[in-house]
Amino acid sequence: MNSIYENPLCVRYASEDMKHAFSADVKFSTWRRLWVALAEAERELGLDITEQQIAELKAHITDIDYDKAAKYESALRHDVMAHIHTYAESCPTAGGIIHLGATSCYVGDNTDIIVMRDALKIIRRKLINCIAATAAFAQKYKDTPTLAYTHFQAAQPTTAGKRATLWIADLLSDLERLDFELSSLRLLGCKGTTGTAASFLKLFNGDHDKVKALDKLIADKMGFAGCVPVSGQTYSRKVDYNVISVLGGIAQSAAKFSNDIRLLSHLKEFDEPFEPGQVGSSAMAYKRNPMRSERIASLARYVMVDVMNPAITAATQWFERTLDDSANRRISIPEAFLATDAILSLYFNIISNGSLYPNMMKRHLDEEMPFMATENILMYCVERGGDRQVLHEAIRRHSVATAKRIKLEGGDNDLLELILADPTFGLTREELDDIMTNSVFTGRATEQTEEFLRECVAPVLDANRDELGISIEIKV
């Protein structure tokens, strides 16, 4: 048993891919890749840096001596300087040109952008697969009637597939925002201590064009369209807010989905995946709690609240740089990604492997159908010359009395019998049966589902077919 605290996001929830994205190996090897890119670009622009020095730097990108770096940081109280010294010891001929002209944010901020880009791509793939899995669910149940609710009170029928389109629409909105932020990400580049690039201007003897070209070369080498046009020492922390807000939006969508699943579980209309030996309660052996949906709700709450961290950080930066962002960002950004990654894994697992129960759905519909049929009865009677307001009052009176009797006595819903016996309506048994048989109580639910899947979802999935197909294992 480990005697020290371990982050549950890593131990219990997040995927190996996402944990790797925020690992020390990725972070510090990216620092070294950025130092190589800087040295290469400086050499290409005329500084006295040799190919042999660059080759030496490249040869030691991944062999990081973490113990040595920790000792340096303990003495220097500066993580970037600690890793510069550690890298330099591995590169005796190139050590003197590492970090030439740069400030700490050159490696720190540029790495953060690179890691967030890669982490967004992991989120994006899971998001697309959740959309695909939910679309398959919607297609399968597009014409399966179910009771719809407003205020969690019985309203009118819809279909299970149509309800699923509401979940998909939220996810498509999230994907659109994610793609915008992903396409908007730019490196900080090499802007110097206050964003003026003064140190690089000195290195290149006042040649402004070379300083500008340095940013472009580094962006190209790191696979980015460009660098931010202006900055202080750091890129604007609004970038962090915009990115984490995307994750907050995904959390909102997933929480809404999970709450619907929890309510459906209570109604016995849907079950989450349940393993053969799974225990629902330590006390009540019969229980089958929707624990995965509850976990989505719990993690989503964390992510939504976490969006406040970069918001406050962005608002409280002083002039060109202050360091009160550092400790917060080390925690809040990775954890937002780790939690969102776990949320989408759970979402995919539930929608792909859950069980829907149409017979229970029909039972609930049948219990409420007399109430829902009254609108069709009203319209039929008005078409025959009845007074709409008089008929409406009669329906209201009978409905209230029936609902009260059901609640007090636990009896059956006999509203239709009361309407049939009321001369206000003047209905025959045959007319009433015809209304109940031929009315389309689900409206355009089936057609709306088909149109939405064809016109809105299919193009997205077709454009991202290379992202489809993932295997997800839920640990607990």
C-alpha positions in Angstrom: 0.0 0.0 0.0 1.3 3.4 -1.0 1.9 5.6 2.0 1.6 8.9 0.2 -1.4 10.7 -1.4 -2.2 9.8 -5.0 -4.4 11.8 -7.2 -7.6 9.8 -7.8 -7.9 11.2 -11.3 -4.7 9.3 -12.2 -5.2 6.3 -10.0 -8.9 5.6 -10.7 -10.3 7.6 -13.6 -8.2 9.0 -16.4 -6.8 7.1 -19.4 -3.2 6.2 -19.9 -3.1 8.4 -23.0 -4.2 11.5 -21.1 -1.9 10.7 -18.1 1.0 10.4 -20.5 0.1 13.8 -22.1 0.7 15.5 -18.8 3.6 13.3 -17.7 7.1 14.6 -16.7 8.6 12.8 -19.7 6.4 14.7 -22.1 6.9 18.0 -20.4 10.7 18.0 -20.0 11.4 16.3 -23.3 9.3 19.0 -24.9 11.4 21.6 -23.1 14.5 20.0 -24.7 12.8 19.9 -28.2 12.1 23.6 -27.8 15.7 24.2 -26.9 16.8 22.3 -30.0 14.3 24.3 -32.2 15.7 27.5 -30.7 19.3 26.5 -31.4 18.5 25.4 -34.9 16.6 28.5 -35.7 19.4 30.7 -34.3 22.0 28.8 -36.3 19.9 29.2 -39.5 19.7 32.9 -38.9 23.5 33.3 -38.6 24.5 32.8 -34.9 27.7 30.9 -34.2 26.1 27.5 -33.4 27.5 24.3 -34.9 25.8 21.3 -36.4 27.7 19.2 -33.9 26.2 21.1 -31.0 22.7 20.7 -32.3 23.3 17.0 -32.9 24.5 16.7 -29.3 21.4 18.4 -28.1 19.2 16.1 -30.2 20.9 13.0 -28.9 19.9 13.8 -25.3 16.3 14.9 -25.7 14.8 11.9 -23.7 17.6 10.7 -21.4 16.6 13.1 -18.5 18.3 12.6 -15.2 15.4 13.5 -12.9 17.4 13.0 -9.7 20.0 15.4 -10.9 17.4 17.9 -11.9 15.8 17.6 -8.5 19.1 18.3 -6.7 19.7 21.4 -8.9 16.1 22.7 -8.2 16.6 22.2 -4.5 19.6 24.4 -4.6 18.5 26.9 -7.3 14.7 27.1 -6.4 14.1 27.4 -10.2 12.9 24.5 -12.3 13.9 25.8 -15.7 17.5 26.6 -14.5 17.6 23.2 -12.9 16.8 21.5 -16.2 19.2 23.7 -18.2 22.1 22.6 -15.9 21.0 19.0 -16.1 20.8 19.1 -19.9 24.1 20.9 -20.2 25.9 18.2 -18.2 24.8 15.7 -20.9 25.9 18.0 -23.7 29.4 19.3 -22.8 29.9 21.0 -26.2 26.4 22.4 -26.5 25.7 23.3 -22.9 26.8 26.9 -23.4 24.2 27.7 -26.1 21.1 26.1 -24.4 18.4 28.7 -23.8 20.4 31.4 -25.6 18.4 34.7 -25.3 15.4 33.0 -23.9 13.4 33.4 -20.6 11.8 30.6 -18.7 8.4 31.1 -20.4 10.0 30.2 -23.7 10.0 26.5 -22.6 7.3 26.7 -20.0 4.5 28.5 -22.0 5.3 27.0 -25.3 5.2 23.5 -23.8 1.9 24.2 -22.1 0.4 25.2 -25.5 1.9 22.0 -27.1 0.6 19.8 -24.3 -2.9 21.4 -24.4 -3.0 20.9 -28.1 -2.2 17.2 -27.8 -4.6 16.7 -24.9 -7.4 18.5 -26.9 -6.8 16.0 -29.7 -7.3 13.1 -27.2 -10.5 14.7 -25.9 -11.6 15.4 -29.5 -11.3 11.7 -30.5 -13.3 10.6 -27.5 -15.9 13.3 -28.1 -16.4 12.2 -31.7 -16.8 8.6 -30.7 -19.4 9.5 -28.1 -21.3 11.3 -30.8 -21.1 8.3 -33.0 -22.2 5.9 -30.3 -25.1 8.1 -29.3 -26.1 8.5 -33.0 -26.2 4.7 -33.2 -28.5 4.6 -30.2 -30.7 7.3 -31.7 -30.9 5.4 -35.0 -31.8 2.1 -33.3 -34.6 3.7 -31.1 -35.7 6.5 -33.5 -39.3 5.2 -33.5 -39.5 3.6 -30.0 -42.2 5.6 -28.2 -41.4 6.9 -24.7 -43.0 9.3 -22.3 -41.5 12.8 -22.5 -41.3 15.0 -19.4 -41.4 18.7 -18.7 -40.5 19.6 -15.1 -40.2 15.8 -14.7 -43.9 15.7 -15.0 -45.5 13.5 -17.7 -45.9 15.6 -20.8 -46.4 14.2 -24.3 -44.8 11.1 -26.0 -41.5 11.3 -27.9 -39.2 8.6 -29.0 -36.1 7.3 -27.2 -34.1 8.2 -30.4 -35.4 11.7 -30.5 -34.4 12.2 -26.8 -30.9 11.0 -27.7 -30.6 13.7 -30.4 -30.8 16.3 -27.7 -27.7 14.7 -26.1 -25.9 14.6 -29.5 -26.8 18.3 -30.3 -25.0 19.3 -27.1 -21.9 17.3 -28.0 -21.8 18.7 -31.6 -21.8 22.2 -30.0 -18.9 21.2 -27.9 -17.0 19.8 -30.9 -17.5 23.0 -32.8 -16.0 25.0 -29.9 -13.2 22.6 -29.4 -12.2 22.7 -33.1 -12.3 26.5 -33.0 -9.9 26.7 -30.0 -7.7 24.0 -31.4 -7.3 25.8 -34.7 -6.7 29.1 -32.8 -3.8 27.9 -30.6 -0.5 29.7 -31.3 2.8 29.3 -29.6 4.2 32.1 -27.5 7.4 31.9 -29.5 10.5 33.7 -28.2 9.4 37.1 -26.9 11.9 37.7 -24.1 11.4 38.8 -20.5 8.7 41.5 -21.1 7.6 40.5 -24.6 9.8 43.0 -26.5 12.3 40.4 -27.7 15.1 42.8 -26.7 17.5 40.0 -25.9 17.1 38.4 -29.4 17.4 41.8 -31.0 20.8 42.2 -29.3 21.8 38.7 -30.4 21.1 39.5 -34.0 22.7 43.0 -33.8 19.5 44.9 -34.2 18.2 43.0 -37.2 14.4 43.1 -36.7 13.7 40.8 -39.6 15.7 38.0 -38.1 14.0 38.4 -34.8 10.6 38.1 -36.5 11.9 35.2 -38.6 13.0 33.4 -35.4 9.4 33.1 -34.2 8.3 31.8 -37.6 11.1 29.2 -37.7 10.3 27.9 -34.2 6.6 27.7 -34.9 7.3 25.7 -38.1 9.7 23.3 -36.3 7.1 22.6 -33.5 4.2 22.1 -36.0 2.3 25.3 -35.4 0.8 27.9 -37.8 2.5 30.7 -36.0 3.1 32.5 -32.7 1.0 35.1 -30.9 1.6 38.5 -32.4 2.1 40.3 -29.1 2.6 39.2 -25.5 4.2 40.1 -22.2 6.6 37.5 -20.9 3.7 35.0 -21.1 1.0 34.3 -23.5 -2.3 35.8 -22.4 -3.9 33.5 -19.7 -7.2 34.0 -21.5 -6.0 31.2 -23.8 -6.1 28.8 -20.8 -9.6 30.1 -19.9 -10.8 29.5 -23.5 -9.4 26.0 -23.6 -10.7 25.0 -20.2 -14.1 26.5 -21.0 -14.4 24.0 -23.8 -13.8 21.2 -21.3 -16.4 22.9 -19.0 -18.9 22.8 -21.9 -18.3 19.1 -22.4 -18.8 18.6 -18.7 -22.1 20.4 -18.9 -23.3 18.2 -21.7 -22.2 15.0 -20.0 -23.7 16.0 -16.7 -27.1 16.6 -18.4 -26.8 13.2 -20.1 -25.9 11.5 -16.8 -28.8 13.1 -15.0 -31.2 11.9 -17.7 -29.7 8.4 -17.4 -30.1 8.5 -13.6 -33.8 9.5 -13.9 -34.4 6.8 -16.5 -32.7 4.2 -14.2 -35.2 5.2 -11.5 -38.0 4.7 -13.9 -36.6 1.3 -14.8 -36.4 2.2 -18.4 -32.6 2.1 -18.8 -29.7 0.3 -17.0 -26.1 1.2 -17.1 -23.7 -1.6 -17.9 -23.5 -3.9 -14.9 -20.8 -6.5 -14.5 -21.7 -10.1 -13.5 -20.1 -9.7 -10.0 -20.8 -6.0 -9.5 -22.1 -4.9 -6.1 -24.6 -2.1 -6.1 -24.7 -1.5 -2.3 -22.8 -2.9 0.6 -26.1 -3.1 2.6 -28.8 -3.6 0.0 -27.8 -6.6 -2.1 -30.6 -6.0 -4.6 -29.5 -2.5 -5.5 -28.3 -1.6 -9.0 -27.3 2.0 -8.7 -26.4 4.2 -11.7 -22.9 4.7 -10.3 -21.2 5.5 -13.6 -23.6 8.3 -14.4 -23.2 9.5 -10.8 -19.5 9.6 -11.4 -20.0 11.6 -14.6 -22.1 14.1 -12.6 -19.4 14.3 -9.8 -16.5 14.8 -12.1 -18.4 17.2 -14.3 -19.1 19.3 -11.3 -15.4 19.5 -10.6 -14.5 20.5 -14.2 -17.2 23.2 -14.3 -16.0 24.7 -11.1 -12.4 24.4 -12.3 -13.1 26.8 -15.2 -13.0 29.5 -12.6 -9.3 29.0 -12.0 -8.1 30.2 -15.4 -10.8 32.9 -15.4 -9.4 34.4 -12.1 -5.8 33.8 -13.2 -6.4 35.7 -16.5 -8.0 38.6 -14.6 -5.3 39.0 -12.0 -2.1 39.1 -14.1 0.0 42.2 -13.4 1.4 44.1 -16.4 3.8 41.9 -18.3 4.2 39.0 -15.8 3.5 37.8 -12.3 4.0 34.4 -10.9 0.8 33.9 -9.0 -0.4 31.9 -12.0 2.2 29.1 -11.8 1.2 26.9 -9.0 -2.5 27.2 -9.9 -1.9 26.3 -13.5 0.2 23.2 -12.7 -2.9 21.8 -10.9 -6.0 23.2 -12.6 -5.1 22.7 -16.3 -4.0 19.0 -16.1 -6.8 18.1 -13.8 -9.4 19.6 -16.1 -8.2 17.5 -18.9 -7.8 14.3 -16.8 -11.4 14.7 -15.4 -12.9 15.4 -18.8 -11.1 12.4 -20.3 -12.6 10.2 -17.6 -16.1 11.8 -18.2 -16.0 10.9 -21.9 -14.8 7.4 -21.2 -17.8 6.9 -18.9 -20.2 8.5 -21.4 -19.1 6.2 -24.2 -19.3 3.1 -22.0 -22.8 3.9 -20.8 -24.4 4.8 -24.2 -22.6 1.9 -26.0 -23.4 -0.8 -23.5 -26.5 0.2 -21.5 -29.8 -1.5 -21.8 -33.1 0.1 -22.8 -36.4 -1.4 -21.7 -39.2 -0.6 -24.2 -41.8 -2.6 -22.3 -41.4 -0.4 -19.2 -41.5 2.6 -21.4 -44.8 1.4 -22.9 -46.2 0.8 -19.4 -45.5 4.3 -18.3 -47.0 5.6 -21.6 -50.1 3.6 -21.1 -50.5 5.0 -17.6 -50.5 8.5 -18.9 -51.9 8.1 -22.3 -55.5 9.0 -21.4 -54.3 12.5 -20.3 -52.3 12.9 -23.5 -55.1 11.9 -25.7 -57.3 14.7 -24.5 -55.7 17.3 -26.9 -56.6 15.0 -29.8 -60.1 14.5 -28.4 -60.5 18.3 -28.0 -59.5 19.0 -31.6 -61.8 16.2 -33.0 -64.8 17.5 -31.1 -64.1 21.1 -32.1 -64.0 20.0 -35.8 -67.5 18.6 -35.3 -68.7 21.9 -34.1 -68.0 21.8 -30.3 -67.1 24.9 -28.3 -63.4 24.8 -27.6 -63.6 26.6 -24.2 -66.4 24.4 -22.9 -64.7 21.2 -24.0 -61.4 22.4 -22.5 -63.1 23.1 -19.1 -64.7 19.7 -19.1 -61.4 18.0 -19.8 -59.7 20.0 -17.1 -62.4 19.0 -14.6 -62.3 15.3 -15.4 -58.5 15.2 -15.5 -58.1 16.8 -12.1 -60.6 14.5 -10.6 -59.0 11.4 -12.2 -55.5 12.4 -11.1 -56.6 12.9 -7.5 -58.4 9.6 -7.5 -55.3 7.8 -8.8 -53.1 9.4 -6.1 -55.6 8.8 -3.3 -56.8 5.3 -4.2 -53.9 4.0 -6.3 -56.5 3.0 -9.0 -56.3 2.9 -12.7 -56.6 5.8 -15.1 -60.3 5.9 -16.1 -60.3 9.4 -17.7 -61.4 8.1 -21.1 -64.4 6.4 -19.6 -65.4 9.7 -17.9 -65.1 11.6 -21.2 -67.0 8.9 -23.1 -69.9 9.2 -20.5 -70.0 13.0 -20.6 -72.6 14.3 -23.1 -70.5 17.4 -23.5 -68.3 15.5 -25.9 -70.9 13.3 -27.6 -68.4 10.7 -28.5 -69.2 7.1 -29.4 -66.9 4.2 -28.4 -66.0 3.7 -32.0 -65.0 7.4 -32.4 -62.9 7.3 -29.3 -61.1 4.1 -30.3 -60.4 5.6 -33.7 -58.8 8.7 -32.1 -56.6 6.5 -29.9 -55.6 4.2 -32.8 -54.9 6.7 -35.5 -53.4 9.6 -33.6 -49.7 10.1 -34.0 -48.9 11.0 -30.4 -45.1 11.2 -31.0 -45.5 14.0 -33.6 -42.4 14.3 -35.9 -40.1 12.6 -33.4 -39.1 9.8 -35.8 -38.7 12.1 -38.8 -36.8 14.7 -36.8 -34.4 12.0 -35.6 -33.8 10.8 -39.1 -33.3 14.3 -40.5 -30.9 15.3 -37.7 -28.8 12.2 -38.0 -28.6 12.5 -41.8 -28.1 16.3 -42.1 -26.2 17.2 -39.0 -24.5 14.1 -37.6 -23.5 12.1 -40.6 -21.4 14.9 -42.2 -19.4 15.3 -39.0 -18.8 11.5 -38.7 -17.9 11.2 -42.3 -15.3 14.0 -42.0 -13.8 12.3 -39.0 -14.0 8.7 -39.9 -10.3 8.2 -39.2 -11.0 9.1 -35.5 -13.7 6.4 -35.1 -13.1 3.2 -33.3 -11.8 3.3 -29.7 -11.5 0.7 -26.9 -12.3 2.0 -23.5 -11.8 0.2 -20.2 -13.5 1.5 -17.1 -11.3 0.7 -14.1 -13.9 1.0 -11.3 
